[in-house]
Amino acid sequence: MTAATHPDFRFRTWPIMAAWTVVAFAVLAAAFGRYAGVGTLSLPASPAVQSRDFLFTDTRDGSITVLNATDRQAVLVVPLGEGGFMRGVMRGLARDRKMRGLGPDLPFRLERRQNGMVILIDLATGREIALGSFGPTNLEAFSRLLQNKEGSS
């Protein structure tokens, strides 16, 4: 009986080493680009043409009351089951404040910029959210707060 002959299946390491080299180069290039600002786009901030400061409070019935920060008058009441986008954004910002040990004392600023962008700024943390990036329907949820001229600057 003769021994079966098997083809020579030597494992070649050079393709794997080449793949890891490409991956390592891509990671290093991305890290360098992020650190040095190479390949990034930054636009100068457009000045605000309209802004208002608001406080957002939860009520016992599950609605959200939006208060004008200067006189504490109710501007809008969002009933339970409505305003999902506004609820989500404000919940995230409130969670951020809580994680930093900050309370709800400082208002949120809503600005319409000269370039048309609407920005929500958390005055406690400095975090800014460009609301237009979430689509026109979600933008309208906050933009209607700027439509009332009283209290705008």
C-alpha positions in Angstrom: 0.0 0.0 0.0 1.3 3.4 -0.9 0.9 6.5 1.2 -1.5 9.0 -0.2 0.1 12.0 -1.5 -1.2 15.3 -0.3 -0.6 18.6 -2.1 1.7 21.1 -0.4 -0.6 23.5 1.5 1.9 25.8 3.1 0.4 28.7 4.8 1.6 31.9 3.2 1.9 34.8 5.7 2.7 37.6 3.3 -0.9 38.3 2.2 -2.0 38.6 5.9 0.9 40.8 6.7 0.1 43.0 3.7 -3.5 43.3 4.8 -2.5 44.3 8.4 -0.1 46.8 7.0 -2.8 48.5 5.0 -5.2 48.5 8.0 -2.5 50.0 10.3 -1.7 52.7 7.7 -5.4 53.6 7.3 -5.8 53.9 11.1 -2.7 56.0 11.5 -3.6 58.2 8.6 -7.1 58.8 10.0 -5.7 59.6 13.5 -3.1 62.0 12.0 -5.8 63.7 9.9 -8.1 64.1 12.9 -5.3 65.4 15.1 -3.8 67.8 12.6 -7.0 68.9 11.0 -5.9 67.6 7.6 -8.9 66.9 5.3 -11.4 68.4 7.6 -13.8 71.2 6.8 -14.6 73.9 9.2 -16.9 76.8 8.5 -16.8 80.1 10.3 -19.6 80.6 12.7 -22.4 82.7 11.2 -23.7 85.4 13.5 -27.1 85.0 15.2 -29.9 87.2 13.8 -32.5 86.0 16.3 -32.2 84.2 19.7 -34.4 83.3 22.6 -33.6 81.6 25.9 -36.0 78.8 27.2 -36.4 76.5 30.1 -38.0 73.1 29.6 -39.9 71.6 32.4 -41.7 68.2 32.8 -45.1 68.2 34.3 -46.9 65.5 36.3 -49.2 64.6 33.4 -46.2 63.9 31.1 -46.3 67.0 29.0 -43.4 69.4 28.5 -43.8 73.1 29.3 -41.5 75.5 27.4 -40.9 78.7 29.4 -39.5 82.0 28.3 -36.4 82.2 30.4 -36.6 85.9 31.1 -40.2 86.1 32.5 -40.9 82.4 33.1 -44.1 82.6 31.0 -45.3 79.5 29.2 -44.6 79.7 25.5 -45.6 76.2 24.5 -47.0 73.1 26.1 -46.2 69.8 24.4 -48.7 67.2 25.5 -47.8 63.6 26.3 -47.5 61.5 23.1 -46.5 64.5 20.9 -43.2 66.2 20.1 -41.1 63.1 20.0 -38.1 64.8 18.5 -38.1 67.7 21.0 -38.5 65.2 23.8 -35.6 63.1 22.6 -33.3 66.1 22.1 -34.1 67.6 25.5 -33.9 64.2 27.3 -30.3 63.8 25.9 -29.3 67.3 26.9 -30.8 66.8 30.4 -28.9 63.5 30.7 -25.7 65.3 29.7 -26.2 67.9 32.4 -27.0 65.3 35.0 -23.8 63.3 34.2 -21.8 66.5 34.7 -23.6 67.3 38.0 -25.4 70.3 36.5 -29.0 71.2 37.3 -31.8 72.6 35.1 -31.2 76.2 36.3 -29.5 77.6 33.2 -31.7 78.0 30.1 -31.2 76.7 26.6 -30.6 79.2 23.8 -32.3 78.8 20.4 -30.6 80.8 17.7 -31.4 81.5 14.1 -28.1 82.3 12.3 -27.6 84.6 9.4 -27.0 81.6 7.1 -30.4 80.2 8.1 -29.2 77.5 10.4 -31.2 77.0 13.7 -28.9 76.0 16.6 -29.9 74.8 20.1 -27.2 75.7 22.6 -27.1 74.3 26.1 -25.8 77.3 28.1 -24.8 75.0 31.0 -22.5 72.7 29.0 -21.8 74.7 25.8 -23.1 71.9 23.6 -24.6 73.0 20.3 -27.0 71.1 18.1 -27.6 72.1 14.5 -31.3 71.2 14.3 -31.5 71.5 10.5 -29.4 68.3 10.2 -32.4 66.3 11.4 -34.7 67.3 8.5 -37.3 70.0 8.0 -40.1 68.4 10.1 -37.8 68.0 13.1 -36.4 71.5 12.6 -39.9 72.9 12.6 -40.5 71.5 16.1 -38.0 74.0 17.5 -38.3 76.8 14.8 -41.9 77.6 15.9 -40.4 78.8 19.2 -38.7 81.6 17.3 -41.7 82.6 15.4 -43.1 84.6 18.3 -41.2 87.9 18.1 -41.7 88.8 21.8 -38.5 88.2 23.7 -36.3 87.8 20.6 -33.1 89.7 20.1 
